[in-house]
């Protein structure tokens, strides 16, 4: 079984969120969500682009497109 993924390069941290929402704290966000940072796509990186890049990585690792049974997106 082969699994591949692609994450957007831009990362949004809790510290950056606090600048947008000053009534929140980094600790409160982390405690409620368990998240410290998250990858965020920009306007040029839609779902198709992220899936395409993951497929390119998969094929670069020697997987033949005819061997793929399904894609989970």
C-alpha positions as CSV (number, residue, x, y, z in Angstrom):
1,X,0.0,0.0,0.0
2,X,1.3,3.4,-0.9
3,X,0.1,6.7,0.7
4,X,1.2,10.2,-0.3
5,X,0.0,13.7,0.7
6,X,0.9,17.3,0.1
7,X,0.4,20.1,2.6
8,X,0.4,23.8,1.7
9,X,3.7,25.6,2.6
10,X,2.1,28.4,4.5
11,X,1.6,27.7,8.2
12,X,-0.8,29.7,10.5
13,X,0.2,29.5,14.1
14,X,-1.8,30.2,17.2
15,X,0.3,33.3,17.8
16,X,-0.8,34.7,14.4
17,X,-4.4,33.9,15.2
18,X,-4.2,35.9,18.4
19,X,-3.2,38.9,16.4
20,X,-6.4,38.5,14.4
21,X,-8.6,37.6,17.4
22,X,-7.1,39.5,20.4
23,X,-9.8,38.1,22.8
24,X,-8.2,34.7,22.4
25,X,-4.9,33.4,23.8
26,X,-2.5,30.9,22.3
27,X,-3.0,28.7,25.3
28,X,-6.8,28.8,25.0
29,X,-6.7,27.8,21.3
30,X,-4.2,25.0,22.0
31,X,-6.2,23.7,25.0
32,X,-9.5,23.7,23.1
33,X,-8.3,22.4,19.8
34,X,-5.0,20.6,20.5
35,X,-3.6,22.5,17.5
36,X,-0.5,24.7,17.6
37,X,-0.2,25.4,13.9
38,X,-2.1,24.5,10.7
39,X,-1.2,24.5,7.0
40,X,-3.3,27.0,5.0
41,X,-3.5,27.1,1.3
42,X,-3.5,30.3,-0.6
43,X,-5.8,31.4,-3.5
44,X,-3.7,29.5,-6.0
45,X,-3.7,26.2,-4.1
46,X,-7.2,24.6,-4.3
47,X,-8.1,21.0,-3.6
48,X,-7.2,20.0,-7.1
49,X,-3.7,21.5,-6.9
50,X,-3.0,19.8,-3.5
51,X,-4.2,16.4,-4.9
52,X,-2.2,16.8,-8.1
53,X,1.0,17.5,-6.1
54,X,0.4,14.4,-3.9
55,X,-0.1,12.3,-7.1
56,X,3.1,13.6,-8.5
57,X,5.0,12.5,-5.4
58,X,3.3,9.1,-5.6
59,X,4.3,8.6,-9.3
60,X,7.8,9.9,-8.5
61,X,8.1,7.1,-6.0
62,X,7.5,4.5,-8.7
63,X,3.8,3.9,-8.4
64,X,2.1,3.2,-11.8
65,X,-1.2,5.0,-12.3
66,X,-2.8,1.8,-13.4
67,X,-2.0,0.3,-10.0
68,X,-4.2,2.8,-8.2
69,X,-7.5,1.2,-6.9
70,X,-8.9,4.4,-5.4
71,X,-8.1,7.9,-4.3
72,X,-9.2,9.3,-0.9
73,X,-9.5,13.0,-0.9
